[in-house]
């Protein structure tokens, strides 16, 4: 590729990038905000058991 052709292609790319930027600024896309998925909190060994037995988790459902 000759130096002149290289300079022309650089100018063409620059103009295309400016055109793309102008297009997307004129036509913004709405994107829904996604909420992160959070894992449920795990009960601690000394917390009450989530099964409702009233026992500590380590003495009920841990084993």
C-alpha positions in Angstrom: 0.0 0.0 0.0 1.4 3.3 -1.0 1.8 6.1 1.6 -0.8 8.1 -0.1 -3.3 5.3 -0.1 -2.5 4.7 3.6 -3.2 8.3 4.4 -6.5 8.2 2.5 -7.6 5.1 4.3 -6.7 6.6 7.7 -8.8 9.7 6.8 -11.7 7.5 5.6 -11.6 5.5 8.9 -11.6 8.7 10.9 -14.6 10.1 9.1 -16.5 6.8 9.4 -15.8 6.8 13.1 -17.1 10.4 13.4 -20.2 9.5 11.4 -20.9 6.4 13.6 -20.5 8.5 16.7 -22.9 11.2 15.4 -25.4 8.5 14.5 -25.4 6.8 17.9 -25.6 10.1 19.7 -28.7 11.0 17.6 -30.3 7.6 18.1 -29.6 6.4 21.7 -30.6 2.9 22.6 -32.5 2.4 25.9 -31.2 -0.5 27.8 -33.0 -1.9 30.8 -30.9 -1.8 34.0 -30.4 -5.3 35.3 -30.3 -6.0 39.0 -27.5 -8.3 40.2 -28.5 -11.7 41.3 -27.7 -12.2 45.0 -27.3 -15.5 46.7 -29.4 -16.2 49.7 -27.7 -15.8 53.0 -26.7 -19.1 54.5 -27.5 -19.6 58.1 -24.6 -19.6 60.5 -23.9 -22.7 62.7 -25.3 -21.0 65.8 -28.3 -19.4 64.1 -31.8 -20.8 64.5 -32.6 -23.5 62.0 -34.6 -22.2 59.0 -36.8 -25.3 59.1 -38.6 -23.8 62.1 -37.7 -26.5 64.7 -36.3 -23.9 67.1 -33.0 -25.8 67.4 -29.6 -24.4 66.4 -28.8 -25.0 62.8 -25.7 -27.1 63.7 -27.9 -29.4 65.8 -30.7 -29.8 63.4 -30.2 -29.6 59.6 -26.4 -29.1 59.3 -25.7 -32.8 59.4 
